[in-house]
Amino acid sequence: MKSFRSMFKGYAVALLAVLFFSASAQATANKGVVRAVRGGSAEISSDKGKSWKKAAVGMAIAANSAIKTDSTAVVDVFLGDNGPVVRVNPNSQLGFDKLDVQNSGIEKIIETQLDLKSGQILGNVKKMAAASKYEVKTPHGVAGIRGTEYSISADGTVSVVSGTVVVVYIIGDTPQPPITITQGNQASPPGASGQPAPIVASAITQGTIADITVGIKPTADGGYTITLDNGKVLEFDSIGNPKGGDHGGGGPAITPGPDTTTTDNFDLNGPLTRVNADGSVSTVNGTTHSPGT
């Protein structure tokens, strides 16, 4: 009997451990924030494009949100762990289908699914865990992105500034063999016959996307702030939750902006920035800020 009780106790402990691990590893929905709206007019939808309202700096971008821009507008979005940065160029519509983050206790696994219906986006994706996914869907296929600076157009053109992108184009309902695009190159969809288009040198360079920056600064309590384009600052706690409510409608924690020259920048062209695998931000002098999502 004693042996049976010991075995039962062991099984119970093991079961509780599995349940605890499963709960702790459950994916949670992340949110982005509009950092800049420049040029013309842009709109945001929170219900997959059923209704729209004027875009403004500081508005939240959650799963099932979408952004569309007019012929001169540009919108920069900070996605934290799910990015960190994506820019929506003029005459574009981008859906944010999934922005999930799962912290297993060992590594952070993210799943980002974007849907580019028209126009062009530019972006930066930090190095991710092997199980993570960052995908951009277009009317011509799906691009899988890892640790990459990229440009993707709705016509299916994919340009890689740094890193690697794997694209699967679709003709009719038939997926084509995967195409790997490396740094400095771009690919386009196959012709109607299915013959792959040649991979050519990309017209998108570091200089083209060097001004996509996000001001970030650690705080004394382990959180951080993001300097927006209007000179104001959004405050986040140590796990990335906005202080004072939901940015974009729930009492955002916005304070007057400090001198932005004192902030660290995610500059796609500069040596100042590196977003590490653990989410911290390393600067050129070797200082590490955490969290740096």
Buried (B, 14 or more C-beta within 10 A) or exposed (E): EEEEEEEEEEEEEEEEEEEEEEEEEEEEEBBBBBBBBBBEEBBBBBEBBEEBEEBEBBBBBBBBBBBBBEEEBBBBBBBBBBBBBBBBBBBBBBBBBBBBBBBEEEBBBBBBBBBBBBBBBBBBBBEBBEEBBBBBBBEBBBBBBBBBBBBBBBBBBBBBBBBBBBBBBBBEEEEBEEBEBEEBBBBBBBEEEEEBBEBEEBEBBEEBBBEBBBBBBBBEEEBBBBBBBBEBBBBBBEEBEBBEEEBBEEEBBBEEBBEBEEBBBBBBBEEBBBBBEEBBBBBEEEEEBBBBB
